[in-house]
Amino acid sequence: MIRRVEHGWRLRELMAARGMTTISDLIPHLADRGIALSDSQLYRLLSGTPERINLTLLGAILDTLDCSFEELVPVTVTATETRTRATGTTDAAALARADGIRPARARIHRPS
C-alpha cells in the first residue's frame, strides 16, 4: 500500500478572512517582520501553491495572519492500493490483461 501526501495553500482565503484583499495589504506587515518581497514574488505566493518556501517567510506569514501551519497548509494523506507504472497501468492490470492474450516470447538466435 502506498501513501500519497498532498498539501493545499490557503493564503488568499486567510487574507480575505482578515480583511486583506490585495497584495499591497500584505506588504507592510511582512516589511515589519523583516521580509522584503517584490510585487511579483507576492503575486506568485497568492496565485499558486508554492513547492518550496523560506521558513522565515512562512513564519512571517503565519504571524501576520495569526494562524497555524495547519490552517495555512492543509495536508491530506491518502492510501492507494496499487502503484501506477509509467505506462499508465497498474501491477494488477499488467498481470491480468483484459483480452487474456500474452505477447509471443522472443527468440534470439546467434549468427552461424
C-alpha positions as CSV (number, residue, x, y, z in Angstrom):
1,M,0.0,0.0,0.0
2,I,1.3,3.4,-1.0
3,R,0.6,6.6,0.9
4,R,0.2,9.8,-1.1
5,V,0.8,13.1,0.7
6,E,-0.8,16.2,-0.8
7,H,-0.9,19.8,0.5
8,G,-3.0,22.8,-0.1
9,W,-2.3,26.5,0.1
10,R,-5.0,28.8,1.7
11,L,-3.1,32.1,1.8
12,R,-5.7,34.0,-0.3
13,E,-8.6,32.7,1.8
14,L,-7.0,33.5,5.1
15,M,-6.1,37.0,3.9
16,A,-9.7,37.6,2.8
17,A,-11.0,36.4,6.2
18,R,-8.8,39.0,7.9
19,G,-9.8,41.9,5.5
20,M,-6.7,41.8,3.3
21,T,-7.9,41.8,-0.3
22,T,-4.8,42.8,-2.3
23,I,-1.0,42.2,-2.3
24,S,-0.4,45.8,-1.1
25,D,-2.3,44.9,2.1
26,L,0.3,42.2,3.0
27,I,3.5,44.1,2.0
28,P,3.7,46.4,5.1
29,H,3.0,43.6,7.5
30,L,5.8,41.5,6.0
31,A,8.1,44.5,6.0
32,D,7.5,45.0,9.7
33,R,8.8,41.4,10.2
34,G,12.0,42.0,8.1
35,I,10.7,40.4,4.8
36,A,11.1,42.4,1.6
37,L,9.4,40.8,-1.4
38,S,8.6,42.3,-4.7
39,D,5.0,42.5,-6.0
40,S,5.7,39.7,-8.5
41,Q,7.0,37.4,-5.8
42,L,3.9,38.0,-3.6
43,Y,1.6,37.5,-6.6
44,R,3.2,34.1,-7.1
45,L,2.6,33.2,-3.5
46,L,-1.1,34.3,-3.8
47,S,-1.9,32.8,-7.1
48,G,-0.5,29.3,-6.7
49,T,0.7,26.6,-4.3
50,P,4.5,27.0,-3.7
51,E,6.5,23.9,-3.8
52,R,9.3,25.4,-1.7
53,I,9.1,28.4,0.8
54,N,11.6,30.0,3.1
55,L,10.9,29.2,6.7
56,T,11.4,32.9,7.7
57,L,8.8,33.9,5.2
58,L,6.5,31.2,6.3
59,G,6.8,32.3,9.9
60,A,6.2,35.9,9.0
61,I,3.0,34.9,7.1
62,L,1.8,32.8,10.0
63,D,2.4,35.7,12.4
64,T,0.8,38.3,10.2
65,L,-2.3,36.2,9.7
66,D,-2.3,34.9,13.2
67,C,-3.0,31.4,12.1
68,S,-1.4,28.0,12.5
69,F,0.5,26.0,9.9
70,E,-2.4,23.5,9.6
71,E,-4.8,26.4,8.7
72,L,-2.5,27.8,6.0
73,V,-1.2,24.5,4.6
74,P,-3.8,21.7,5.0
75,V,-2.1,18.3,4.5
76,T,-4.1,15.2,3.3
77,V,-2.7,11.7,3.2
78,T,-4.5,9.1,1.0
79,A,-3.6,5.4,0.7
80,T,-3.7,3.7,-2.7
81,E,-3.8,0.0,-3.3
82,T,-1.6,-0.3,-6.3
83,R,1.2,1.8,-7.9
84,T,0.7,3.2,-11.4
85,R,3.5,2.4,-13.8
86,A,5.0,4.8,-16.3
87,T,2.8,3.1,-19.0
88,G,-0.3,4.1,-17.1
89,T,-1.1,0.5,-16.0
90,T,-1.0,-0.9,-12.5
91,D,0.8,-4.1,-11.5
92,A,-2.6,-6.0,-11.3
93,A,-3.5,-4.8,-14.8
94,A,-0.2,-5.9,-16.3
95,L,-0.6,-9.4,-14.9
96,A,-4.2,-9.9,-15.9
97,R,-4.7,-8.3,-19.3
98,A,-8.2,-7.6,-20.3
99,D,-8.0,-9.6,-23.5
100,G,-6.1,-12.5,-21.9
101,I,-3.5,-12.5,-24.7
102,R,0.2,-12.5,-23.8
103,P,2.8,-11.5,-26.4
104,A,4.8,-14.2,-28.0
105,R,8.2,-14.8,-26.4
106,A,11.1,-13.5,-28.5
107,R,13.7,-16.0,-29.7
108,I,17.2,-14.7,-30.1
109,H,19.5,-16.8,-32.5
110,R,23.2,-16.4,-32.7
111,P,24.5,-16.0,-36.3
112,S,26.2,-19.1,-37.6
